[in-house]
Amino acid sequence: MTKQALVIELTGGKIGSTNVDEKITITIPKFRVQKREEGADLDDLVEETIDFVAEYDDTDGTIKIEVKNDVDGYAAEVGSGS
């Protein structure tokens, strides 16, 4: 199966009074589509369902997420302890 990289970039407004945009970039170095289906037209929008596999890459890992905004840091949360 053909494996390629997938990069999704979401861009928001400017950060404060700078000329820099808020941005989230999701990178999957080795990505392949398992199954793809198009759905019915909903208010002139086409629904698409894609099942995919992200594979581990020795150099780049599995998934990399970069966030650019005006927040200094985030608290990491692991699990959902009950």
N, C-alpha and C positions, 0 to 999 in steps of 0.2 A: 504494500500500500504506500502511496505517496505521502510523505510527511513534509510539512512546511511550517514556517513560523506564523503565528497569528499575533497581531498587535492591535489592541483596541484603545483608542484615545478619546477621552471625554474632556471637553474644554468648557470652562465656565467664564465668569466675569473677571475683571482685573483685580489683582491683589492690592487692596488699599489704594494709594495714589500712585502706584507704580504702573509701568507699561507691561507687566508680566501677568499672563492669564493663569487662573487656577486650572489645574490639570490632574487627571488620573490616567495613568498609562498602565495597561495590563499586557504583559508579554508572555506568550507561551512558545518557547523555542521549537518544540517538536509537537505538532498538532496534526491530527487526522480525523476526517469526518467518517463516522460509522454509518449514519443514516440521516437523510434530509427529506423533509416533507413540506409542501406549501399548503396552506389552509385557505379557507374561503375569504373573500374580500369583505372586510368589515369597515364600513364608512370610508371607502377608498383606500384602506390600508390592507396590505397583504401580510398574513401571519405565516411565519416560517419556523419550523421546529427542526433543530439540528442536534443530533446526538454525536458527541465527539470524545476523543481520547487525547489527553495530554500526557506525553511520555517524558520520563526523566532524561536529562541530557547531562553528561559528565562535566561539561564546561559551564552550561548556563542554568542547570537545575530544572525544575518543572514549571513553575509559574513565578513571575516577578511582577510586583505591583509597586508603582511609584506614585506618590501623592505630592503635589506642589500646591501649597496654600499658605495662609498666614498663621497656622496653628504650630506652636513650638514642638509639641510632641503628643503622643497618644499612649494611653495605658493599654498594655496587651492583656487580652482576656483569653484564657485557654480553658476549654471545657465549659460546662454549664452546671457546676456543682449544685446539688439540690439539698 
